[in-house]
C-alpha cells in the first residue's frame, strides 16, 4: 500500500510540474491575477489532497496493520493448530511405532530363542557327531601310527638285517645269486640252465648258474655258458658317499678301487669256469643293481678291456634279461630247425591219410546213393500197397486172398 501512495504522489508532482511549465510558457500572454488565484486554489486543493492522501495513507496503514495483525493471529492459530495436529499424529505414529517395535522385538526375541534352541541342538548333535568321528579318526590314526611304528621297527630290523647282509661277503653273494636265479627262472625253461655246475675239467669250482647252449658240431651235446654274480658293496657304497659329499679325490680313489675289484672278479671267473669246448669261450659277470652296472660302464675302457682280456661280459639285470631273451629265441629257432624233418614226415602221413579219407568218402557216397534208391523203391511199394489196401475194402474175401498172394509172389521175385 505504501508503494501505491508513493506512486500517486509522484503522479501529482508530475501534473504540478506540467502545469507550472505551461504557466511559464504562457506567462507573457496571460493575466497573472487569475493565475495566482488558480494557483492559490490549486495550492489549497493540493494541500487538501495531501491531507486526504496522508489520511488515506494513515487509514490504509492502520488497516494494513490491523489486517497484518489479524493474519499473524490467524497464521499463529493455524500454525498452532497444525502443530497440535502434527503433534497428535506424531503421538499416534509414535504409539503405533512403539507397538510395532514391541511386537517386532517380541517376535525377534521369540525367533532368536527358537534359533538359539535349534542352534544349540544342532551344535550339540554336530559336536557329538564330529567329536565322535574325530575320536574315531584319532583312534584309527593312533592305531595306524602304532601299526606304522611296528612296521618302522620291522623295517629298521630289516634294514639292519639288510645292512648285515650287504656287509657280509657270503650273504652278498647269496643276494646276487638269488636275483640272478629269479631272472633265469622267469625267462628260461628249467631244462635250459642249471645251478652249481662244474664247468671246468680238473677243477672242483662250481659256478652259480650255467646256461645250456646246443653245440654246432653235435646237436646231442650241450655247451655251458657260465654266469657268476658279484656284488662289490664296500667300493660301491664308498663311491656313492663320495658323490654325495662332492669329494673329487675320494671319487677318483673309489673308482680306481672299484675298477681293480671288477678286474679281479673277471680274472677269477676266467680262471675257474671258462673251459672250451666244454664251455663257451666267454662268461658273464652279473651285477645285481643297475646303478652299480652304470658306474662300471662310466669307467672309461673297463668294459672293453675285461671283455678283450678275460673274455668276460659284464651285465646288469636289464642287460642280462635281454641277453637271455635273445638266447631263448635262438633256442626256439634251433628247435624248429631240428623238428622240421618230423614236420614234413607228419605232413606226408596227413596227405596219405587224406587220400584214404577221400576213397572212404567215395564209398560212403555210393552207399548213400544205394540207400537212397532203396528208400525210393520202398516208398513206391508203400504207395502201391496203400492203393491195393484201399481196394481190399471193396473186394470179397476170396479176391482179397488172391490179391495178397500175388503181392507176396511179386516181392519174392524182386532182388
Secondary structure, DSSP 8 states (H G I E B T S, - for coil): -HHHHHHHHHHHHHHHHHHHHHHHHTTTTS-HHHHHHHHHHHHHHHHHHHHHHHHHHHHHHHHHHHHHHHHHHHHHHHHHHHHHHHHHHHHHHHHHHHHHHHHHHHHHHHHHHHHHHHHHHHHHHHHHHHHHHHHHHHHHHHHHHHHHHHHHHHHHHHHHHHHHHHH-HHHHHHHHHHHHHHHHHHHS-GGGEEEEE--STT----EEEEEEEE-SS-TT-EEEEEEEEE--HHHHHHHHHHHHHT-HHHHHHHHHHHHHHHHHHHHHHHHHH--TTTB-S-EEEEES-HHHHHHHHHSTTHHHHHHHHH-EEEE-HHHHHHHHHHHHHHHHHHHHHHTHHHHHHHHHHHHHHHHHHHHHHHHHHHHHHHHHHHHHHHHHHHHHHHHHHHHHTTS-HHHHHHHHHHHHHHHHH--
